[in-house]
Amino acid sequence: MADELLTIDEVAAELKLHPDTIRRYIRERKLKPTRVGGTAIRIRRSELNRFISEGEEGSEDKRD
């Protein structure tokens, strides 16, 4: 099965963040975008899962 492509709004809703925050994460290279049709930006489900996993590991380190 192909990797699902999510819009910025879908990613923002899933993470309970503002879409501008997702755009900032893309600019800061925390999330890797995929371009569709030249200008449309999508985030692969696998990339979102990677981002979430790394974020959870990072927050565990901060609790110590």
PyMOL Python script that loads the backbone (N, CA, C, O; Angstrom):
from pymol import cmd

cmd.read_pdbstr("""\
ATOM      1  N   MET A   1       0.848  -1.190   0.000  1.00  0.00           N
ATOM      2  CA  MET A   1       0.000   0.000   0.000  1.00  0.00           C
ATOM      3  C   MET A   1       0.891   1.251   0.000  1.00  0.00           C
ATOM      4  O   MET A   1       1.911   1.289   0.687  1.00  0.00           O
ATOM      5  N   ALA A   2       0.511   2.240  -0.751  1.00  0.00           N
ATOM      6  CA  ALA A   2       1.287   3.476  -0.852  1.00  0.00           C
ATOM      7  C   ALA A   2       1.181   4.276   0.448  1.00  0.00           C
ATOM      8  O   ALA A   2       0.189   4.194   1.172  1.00  0.00           O
ATOM      9  N   ASP A   3       2.216   5.039   0.716  1.00  0.00           N
ATOM     10  CA  ASP A   3       2.271   5.900   1.890  1.00  0.00           C
ATOM     11  C   ASP A   3       1.244   7.022   1.732  1.00  0.00           C
ATOM     12  O   ASP A   3       1.260   7.738   0.730  1.00  0.00           O
ATOM     13  N   GLU A   4       0.356   7.178   2.708  1.00  0.00           N
ATOM     14  CA  GLU A   4      -0.686   8.208   2.657  1.00  0.00           C
ATOM     15  C   GLU A   4      -0.068   9.602   2.665  1.00  0.00           C
ATOM     16  O   GLU A   4       0.887   9.858   3.398  1.00  0.00           O
ATOM     17  N   LEU A   5      -0.614  10.504   1.846  1.00  0.00           N
ATOM     18  CA  LEU A   5      -0.168  11.891   1.803  1.00  0.00           C
ATOM     19  C   LEU A   5      -1.178  12.759   2.543  1.00  0.00           C
ATOM     20  O   LEU A   5      -2.377  12.696   2.270  1.00  0.00           O
ATOM     21  N   LEU A   6      -0.692  13.569   3.479  1.00  0.00           N
ATOM     22  CA  LEU A   6      -1.553  14.412   4.305  1.00  0.00           C
ATOM     23  C   LEU A   6      -1.314  15.883   3.997  1.00  0.00           C
ATOM     24  O   LEU A   6      -0.188  16.287   3.706  1.00  0.00           O
ATOM     25  N   THR A   7      -2.368  16.679   4.061  1.00  0.00           N
ATOM     26  CA  THR A   7      -2.224  18.121   3.892  1.00  0.00           C
ATOM     27  C   THR A   7      -1.679  18.724   5.189  1.00  0.00           C
ATOM     28  O   THR A   7      -1.667  18.076   6.236  1.00  0.00           O
ATOM     29  N   ILE A   8      -1.238  19.954   5.098  1.00  0.00           N
ATOM     30  CA  ILE A   8      -0.768  20.659   6.294  1.00  0.00           C
ATOM     31  C   ILE A   8      -1.887  20.747   7.326  1.00  0.00           C
ATOM     32  O   ILE A   8      -1.648  20.564   8.520  1.00  0.00           O
ATOM     33  N   ASP A   9      -3.108  21.028   6.870  1.00  0.00           N
ATOM     34  CA  ASP A   9      -4.245  21.120   7.798  1.00  0.00           C
ATOM     35  C   ASP A   9      -4.526  19.781   8.480  1.00  0.00           C
ATOM     36  O   ASP A   9      -4.855  19.753   9.665  1.00  0.00           O
ATOM     37  N   GLU A  10      -4.401  18.683   7.753  1.00  0.00           N
ATOM     38  CA  GLU A  10      -4.625  17.361   8.342  1.00  0.00           C
ATOM     39  C   GLU A  10      -3.567  17.042   9.391  1.00  0.00           C
ATOM     40  O   GLU A  10      -3.881  16.512  10.457  1.00  0.00           O
ATOM     41  N   VAL A  11      -2.313  17.365   9.085  1.00  0.00           N
ATOM     42  CA  VAL A  11      -1.231  17.138  10.044  1.00  0.00           C
ATOM     43  C   VAL A  11      -1.457  17.999  11.291  1.00  0.00           C
ATOM     44  O   VAL A  11      -1.300  17.527  12.417  1.00  0.00           O
ATOM     45  N   ALA A  12      -1.823  19.255  11.078  1.00  0.00           N
ATOM     46  CA  ALA A  12      -2.070  20.164  12.195  1.00  0.00           C
ATOM     47  C   ALA A  12      -3.200  19.641  13.077  1.00  0.00           C
ATOM     48  O   ALA A  12      -3.091  19.669  14.303  1.00  0.00           O
ATOM     49  N   ALA A  13      -4.268  19.171  12.475  1.00  0.00           N
ATOM     50  CA  ALA A  13      -5.393  18.643  13.243  1.00  0.00           C
ATOM     51  C   ALA A  13      -4.981  17.408  14.040  1.00  0.00           C
ATOM     52  O   ALA A  13      -5.368  17.248  15.197  1.00  0.00           O
ATOM     53  N   GLU A  14      -4.204  16.552  13.420  1.00  0.00           N
ATOM     54  CA  GLU A  14      -3.778  15.325  14.099  1.00  0.00           C
ATOM     55  C   GLU A  14      -2.871  15.626  15.290  1.00  0.00           C
ATOM     56  O   GLU A  14      -2.957  14.966  16.325  1.00  0.00           O
ATOM     57  N   LEU A  15      -1.999  16.628  15.137  1.00  0.00           N
ATOM     58  CA  LEU A  15      -1.076  16.985  16.214  1.00  0.00           C
ATOM     59  C   LEU A  15      -1.661  18.034  17.168  1.00  0.00           C
ATOM     60  O   LEU A  15      -1.040  18.400  18.166  1.00  0.00           O
ATOM     61  N   LYS A  16      -2.861  18.506  16.840  1.00  0.00           N
ATOM     62  CA  LYS A  16      -3.534  19.548  17.632  1.00  0.00           C
ATOM     63  C   LYS A  16      -2.679  20.810  17.715  1.00  0.00           C
ATOM     64  O   LYS A  16      -2.479  21.389  18.783  1.00  0.00           O
ATOM     65  N   LEU A  17      -2.183  21.212  16.545  1.00  0.00           N
ATOM     66  CA  LEU A  17      -1.366  22.413  16.410  1.00  0.00           C
ATOM     67  C   LEU A  17      -1.965  23.295  15.322  1.00  0.00           C
ATOM     68  O   LEU A  17      -2.805  22.843  14.544  1.00  0.00           O
ATOM     69  N   HIS A  18      -1.538  24.538  15.268  1.00  0.00           N
ATOM     70  CA  HIS A  18      -1.974  25.461  14.220  1.00  0.00           C
ATOM     71  C   HIS A  18      -1.221  25.128  12.931  1.00  0.00           C
ATOM     72  O   HIS A  18      -0.047  24.761  12.985  1.00  0.00           O
ATOM     73  N   PRO A  19      -1.869  25.249  11.782  1.00  0.00           N
ATOM     74  CA  PRO A  19      -1.186  24.986  10.508  1.00  0.00           C
ATOM     75  C   PRO A  19       0.096  25.808  10.333  1.00  0.00           C
ATOM     76  O   PRO A  19       1.049  25.333   9.716  1.00  0.00           O
ATOM     77  N   ASP A  20       0.130  27.027  10.863  1.00  0.00           N
ATOM     78  CA  ASP A  20       1.357  27.830  10.766  1.00  0.00           C
ATOM     79  C   ASP A  20       2.521  27.171  11.503  1.00  0.00           C
ATOM     80  O   ASP A  20       3.676  27.318  11.103  1.00  0.00           O
ATOM     81  N   THR A  21       2.218  26.450  12.573  1.00  0.00           N
ATOM     82  CA  THR A  21       3.265  25.729  13.306  1.00  0.00           C
ATOM     83  C   THR A  21       3.837  24.624  12.435  1.00  0.00           C
ATOM     84  O   THR A  21       5.047  24.399  12.435  1.00  0.00           O
ATOM     85  N   ILE A  22       2.986  23.937  11.697  1.00  0.00           N
ATOM     86  CA  ILE A  22       3.447  22.878  10.792  1.00  0.00           C
ATOM     87  C   ILE A  22       4.311  23.490   9.690  1.00  0.00           C
ATOM     88  O   ILE A  22       5.344  22.928   9.326  1.00  0.00           O
ATOM     89  N   ARG A  23       3.896  24.626   9.165  1.00  0.00           N
ATOM     90  CA  ARG A  23       4.701  25.302   8.139  1.00  0.00           C
ATOM     91  C   ARG A  23       6.069  25.696   8.693  1.00  0.00           C
ATOM     92  O   ARG A  23       7.080  25.590   7.999  1.00  0.00           O
ATOM     93  N   ARG A  24       6.094  26.149   9.943  1.00  0.00           N
ATOM     94  CA  ARG A  24       7.366  26.509  10.570  1.00  0.00           C
ATOM     95  C   ARG A  24       8.247  25.269  10.736  1.00  0.00           C
ATOM     96  O   ARG A  24       9.453  25.332  10.497  1.00  0.00           O
ATOM     97  N   TYR A  25       7.657  24.149  11.143  1.00  0.00           N
ATOM     98  CA  TYR A  25       8.428  22.903  11.266  1.00  0.00           C
ATOM     99  C   TYR A  25       9.031  22.512   9.920  1.00  0.00           C
ATOM    100  O   TYR A  25      10.151  22.002   9.866  1.00  0.00           O
ATOM    101  N   ILE A  26       8.298  22.746   8.839  1.00  0.00           N
ATOM    102  CA  ILE A  26       8.823  22.450   7.501  1.00  0.00           C
ATOM    103  C   ILE A  26       9.993  23.381   7.191  1.00  0.00           C
ATOM    104  O   ILE A  26      11.030  22.927   6.707  1.00  0.00           O
ATOM    105  N   ARG A  27       9.840  24.676   7.462  1.00  0.00           N
ATOM    106  CA  ARG A  27      10.933  25.638   7.214  1.00  0.00           C
ATOM    107  C   ARG A  27      12.169  25.294   8.033  1.00  0.00           C
ATOM    108  O   ARG A  27      13.295  25.427   7.554  1.00  0.00           O
ATOM    109  N   GLU A  28      11.953  24.847   9.281  1.00  0.00           N
ATOM    110  CA  GLU A  28      13.061  24.499  10.172  1.00  0.00           C
ATOM    111  C   GLU A  28      13.597  23.099   9.905  1.00  0.00           C
ATOM    112  O   GLU A  28      14.501  22.630  10.596  1.00  0.00           O
ATOM    113  N   ARG A  29      13.035  22.434   8.897  1.00  0.00           N
ATOM    114  CA  ARG A  29      13.437  21.081   8.481  1.00  0.00           C
ATOM    115  C   ARG A  29      13.217  20.025   9.555  1.00  0.00           C
ATOM    116  O   ARG A  29      13.926  19.021   9.609  1.00  0.00           O
ATOM    117  N   LYS A  30      12.232  20.261  10.403  1.00  0.00           N
ATOM    118  CA  LYS A  30      11.845  19.254  11.388  1.00  0.00           C
ATOM    119  C   LYS A  30      10.905  18.238  10.748  1.00  0.00           C
ATOM    120  O   LYS A  30      10.862  17.076  11.153  1.00  0.00           O
ATOM    121  N   LEU A  31      10.153  18.687   9.743  1.00  0.00           N
ATOM    122  CA  LEU A  31       9.276  17.830   8.949  1.00  0.00           C
ATOM    123  C   LEU A  31       9.681  17.959   7.490  1.00  0.00           C
ATOM    124  O   LEU A  31       9.896  19.063   6.991  1.00  0.00           O
ATOM    125  N   LYS A  32       9.781  16.827   6.814  1.00  0.00           N
ATOM    126  CA  LYS A  32      10.177  16.834   5.397  1.00  0.00           C
ATOM    127  C   LYS A  32       8.914  16.798   4.527  1.00  0.00           C
ATOM    128  O   LYS A  32       8.141  15.842   4.592  1.00  0.00           O
ATOM    129  N   PRO A  33       8.706  17.846   3.710  1.00  0.00           N
ATOM    130  CA  PRO A  33       7.525  17.870   2.847  1.00  0.00           C
ATOM    131  C   PRO A  33       7.748  17.095   1.549  1.00  0.00           C
ATOM    132  O   PRO A  33       8.879  16.824   1.147  1.00  0.00           O
ATOM    133  N   THR A  34       6.644  16.753   0.918  1.00  0.00           N
ATOM    134  CA  THR A  34       6.652  16.170  -0.412  1.00  0.00           C
ATOM    135  C   THR A  34       5.850  17.108  -1.301  1.00  0.00           C
ATOM    136  O   THR A  34       4.733  17.489  -0.950  1.00  0.00           O
ATOM    137  N   ARG A  35       6.402  17.483  -2.439  1.00  0.00           N
ATOM    138  CA  ARG A  35       5.699  18.377  -3.371  1.00  0.00           C
ATOM    139  C   ARG A  35       4.862  17.531  -4.328  1.00  0.00           C
ATOM    140  O   ARG A  35       5.324  16.526  -4.868  1.00  0.00           O
ATOM    141  N   VAL A  36       3.631  17.964  -4.519  1.00  0.00           N
ATOM    142  CA  VAL A  36       2.704  17.286  -5.413  1.00  0.00           C
ATOM    143  C   VAL A  36       2.243  18.313  -6.442  1.00  0.00           C
ATOM    144  O   VAL A  36       1.751  19.379  -6.071  1.00  0.00           O
ATOM    145  N   GLY A  37       2.393  18.009  -7.712  1.00  0.00           N
ATOM    146  CA  GLY A  37       1.953  18.932  -8.752  1.00  0.00           C
ATOM    147  C   GLY A  37       2.754  20.223  -8.795  1.00  0.00           C
ATOM    148  O   GLY A  37       2.272  21.240  -9.293  1.00  0.00           O
ATOM    149  N   GLY A  38       3.958  20.186  -8.282  1.00  0.00           N
ATOM    150  CA  GLY A  38       4.835  21.351  -8.358  1.00  0.00           C
ATOM    151  C   GLY A  38       4.750  22.295  -7.176  1.00  0.00           C
ATOM    152  O   GLY A  38       5.781  22.728  -6.662  1.00  0.00           O
ATOM    153  N   THR A  39       3.533  22.628  -6.729  1.00  0.00           N
ATOM    154  CA  THR A  39       3.425  23.622  -5.655  1.00  0.00           C
ATOM    155  C   THR A  39       2.735  23.110  -4.397  1.00  0.00           C
ATOM    156  O   THR A  39       3.003  23.614  -3.306  1.00  0.00           O
ATOM    157  N   ALA A  40       1.862  22.131  -4.522  1.00  0.00           N
ATOM    158  CA  ALA A  40       1.142  21.609  -3.353  1.00  0.00           C
ATOM    159  C   ALA A  40       2.101  20.858  -2.430  1.00  0.00           C
ATOM    160  O   ALA A  40       2.940  20.080  -2.885  1.00  0.00           O
ATOM    161  N   ILE A  41       1.964  21.100  -1.141  1.00  0.00           N
ATOM    162  CA  ILE A  41       2.823  20.461  -0.142  1.00  0.00           C
ATOM    163  C   ILE A  41       2.014  19.414   0.608  1.00  0.00           C
ATOM    164  O   ILE A  41       0.898  19.674   1.060  1.00  0.00           O
ATOM    165  N   ARG A  42       2.586  18.245   0.731  1.00  0.00           N
ATOM    166  CA  ARG A  42       1.979  17.162   1.504  1.00  0.00           C
ATOM    167  C   ARG A  42       3.043  16.577   2.425  1.00  0.00           C
ATOM    168  O   ARG A  42       4.242  16.707   2.177  1.00  0.00           O
ATOM    169  N   ILE A  43       2.583  15.934   3.486  1.00  0.00           N
ATOM    170  CA  ILE A  43       3.464  15.230   4.416  1.00  0.00           C
ATOM    171  C   ILE A  43       3.089  13.754   4.350  1.00  0.00           C
ATOM    172  O   ILE A  43       1.923  13.389   4.505  1.00  0.00           O
ATOM    173  N   ARG A  44       4.080  12.922   4.121  1.00  0.00           N
ATOM    174  CA  ARG A  44       3.821  11.478   4.101  1.00  0.00           C
ATOM    175  C   ARG A  44       3.510  10.991   5.520  1.00  0.00           C
ATOM    176  O   ARG A  44       4.069  11.486   6.498  1.00  0.00           O
ATOM    177  N   ARG A  45       2.613  10.018   5.607  1.00  0.00           N
ATOM    178  CA  ARG A  45       2.245   9.434   6.911  1.00  0.00           C
ATOM    179  C   ARG A  45       3.493   8.902   7.619  1.00  0.00           C
ATOM    180  O   ARG A  45       3.626   9.061   8.832  1.00  0.00           O
ATOM    181  N   SER A  46       4.400   8.277   6.881  1.00  0.00           N
ATOM    182  CA  SER A  46       5.620   7.731   7.487  1.00  0.00           C
ATOM    183  C   SER A  46       6.493   8.852   8.059  1.00  0.00           C
ATOM    184  O   SER A  46       7.136   8.664   9.091  1.00  0.00           O
ATOM    185  N   GLU A  47       6.522  10.011   7.401  1.00  0.00           N
ATOM    186  CA  GLU A  47       7.290  11.154   7.893  1.00  0.00           C
ATOM    187  C   GLU A  47       6.657  11.709   9.168  1.00  0.00           C
ATOM    188  O   GLU A  47       7.366  12.077  10.104  1.00  0.00           O
ATOM    189  N   LEU A  48       5.337  11.770   9.205  1.00  0.00           N
ATOM    190  CA  LEU A  48       4.645  12.220  10.419  1.00  0.00           C
ATOM    191  C   LEU A  48       4.918  11.257  11.571  1.00  0.00           C
ATOM    192  O   LEU A  48       5.166  11.687  12.698  1.00  0.00           O
ATOM    193  N   ASN A  49       4.872   9.965  11.290  1.00  0.00           N
ATOM    194  CA  ASN A  49       5.160   8.968  12.332  1.00  0.00           C
ATOM    195  C   ASN A  49       6.585   9.111  12.853  1.00  0.00           C
ATOM    196  O   ASN A  49       6.821   8.986  14.055  1.00  0.00           O
ATOM    197  N   ARG A  50       7.544   9.374  11.951  1.00  0.00           N
ATOM    198  CA  ARG A  50       8.936   9.587  12.368  1.00  0.00           C
ATOM    199  C   ARG A  50       9.017  10.811  13.282  1.00  0.00           C
ATOM    200  O   ARG A  50       9.654  10.767  14.334  1.00  0.00           O
ATOM    201  N   PHE A  51       8.377  11.887  12.878  1.00  0.00           N
ATOM    202  CA  PHE A  51       8.381  13.131  13.652  1.00  0.00           C
ATOM    203  C   PHE A  51       7.798  12.898  15.051  1.00  0.00           C
ATOM    204  O   PHE A  51       8.357  13.364  16.044  1.00  0.00           O
ATOM    205  N   ILE A  52       6.691  12.190  15.122  1.00  0.00           N
ATOM    206  CA  ILE A  52       6.052  11.908  16.408  1.00  0.00           C
ATOM    207  C   ILE A  52       6.969  11.050  17.276  1.00  0.00           C
ATOM    208  O   ILE A  52       7.123  11.320  18.468  1.00  0.00           O
ATOM    209  N   SER A  53       7.575  10.024  16.693  1.00  0.00           N
ATOM    210  CA  SER A  53       8.475   9.138  17.452  1.00  0.00           C
ATOM    211  C   SER A  53       9.671   9.899  18.008  1.00  0.00           C
ATOM    212  O   SER A  53      10.041   9.728  19.170  1.00  0.00           O
ATOM    213  N   GLU A  54      10.270  10.734  17.177  1.00  0.00           N
ATOM    214  CA  GLU A  54      11.424  11.511  17.637  1.00  0.00           C
ATOM    215  C   GLU A  54      11.014  12.509  18.704  1.00  0.00           C
ATOM    216  O   GLU A  54      11.771  12.765  19.641  1.00  0.00           O
ATOM    217  N   GLY A  55       9.828  13.071  18.569  1.00  0.00           N
ATOM    218  CA  GLY A  55       9.330  14.025  19.565  1.00  0.00           C
ATOM    219  C   GLY A  55       9.096  13.363  20.905  1.00  0.00           C
ATOM    220  O   GLY A  55       9.401  13.946  21.945  1.00  0.00           O
ATOM    221  N   GLU A  56       8.556  12.145  20.895  1.00  0.00           N
ATOM    222  CA  GLU A  56       8.313  11.425  22.143  1.00  0.00           C
ATOM    223  C   GLU A  56       9.625  11.059  22.807  1.00  0.00           C
ATOM    224  O   GLU A  56       9.748  11.151  24.029  1.00  0.00           O
ATOM    225  N   GLU A  57      10.605  10.647  22.020  1.00  0.00           N
ATOM    226  CA  GLU A  57      11.915  10.310  22.597  1.00  0.00           C
ATOM    227  C   GLU A  57      12.555  11.552  23.193  1.00  0.00           C
ATOM    228  O   GLU A  57      13.151  11.495  24.268  1.00  0.00           O
ATOM    229  N   GLY A  58      12.433  12.678  22.493  1.00  0.00           N
ATOM    230  CA  GLY A  58      13.015  13.930  22.977  1.00  0.00           C
ATOM    231  C   GLY A  58      12.363  14.401  24.262  1.00  0.00           C
ATOM    232  O   GLY A  58      13.046  14.931  25.138  1.00  0.00           O
ATOM    233  N   SER A  59      11.044  14.220  24.397  1.00  0.00           N
ATOM    234  CA  SER A  59      10.386  14.681  25.609  1.00  0.00           C
ATOM    235  C   SER A  59      10.716  13.776  26.789  1.00  0.00           C
ATOM    236  O   SER A  59      10.698  14.235  27.931  1.00  0.00           O
ATOM    237  N   GLU A  60      11.017  12.500  26.546  1.00  0.00           N
ATOM    238  CA  GLU A  60      11.449  11.623  27.643  1.00  0.00           C
ATOM    239  C   GLU A  60      12.783  12.121  28.196  1.00  0.00           C
ATOM    240  O   GLU A  60      12.980  12.137  29.411  1.00  0.00           O
ATOM    241  N   ASP A  61      13.702  12.528  27.314  1.00  0.00           N
ATOM    242  CA  ASP A  61      14.998  13.023  27.739  1.00  0.00           C
ATOM    243  C   ASP A  61      14.850  14.288  28.576  1.00  0.00           C
ATOM    244  O   ASP A  61      15.604  14.488  29.528  1.00  0.00           O
ATOM    245  N   LYS A  62      13.894  15.141  28.236  1.00  0.00           N
ATOM    246  CA  LYS A  62      13.723  16.395  28.935  1.00  0.00           C
ATOM    247  C   LYS A  62      13.168  16.212  30.346  1.00  0.00           C
ATOM    248  O   LYS A  62      13.350  17.073  31.207  1.00  0.00           O
ATOM    249  N   ARG A  63      12.487  15.080  30.579  1.00  0.00           N
ATOM    250  CA  ARG A  63      11.901  14.833  31.899  1.00  0.00           C
ATOM    251  C   ARG A  63      12.943  14.467  32.945  1.00  0.00           C
ATOM    252  O   ARG A  63      12.716  14.663  34.139  1.00  0.00           O
ATOM    253  N   ASP A  64      14.076  13.943  32.514  1.00  0.00           N
ATOM    254  CA  ASP A  64      15.116  13.507  33.465  1.00  0.00           C
ATOM    255  C   ASP A  64      15.738  14.655  34.208  1.00  0.00           C
ATOM    256  O   ASP A  64      16.623  14.448  35.037  1.00  0.00           O
TER     257      ASP A  64
END
""", "prot")
cmd.dss("prot")
cmd.show_as("cartoon", "prot")
cmd.util.cbc("prot")
cmd.orient("prot")
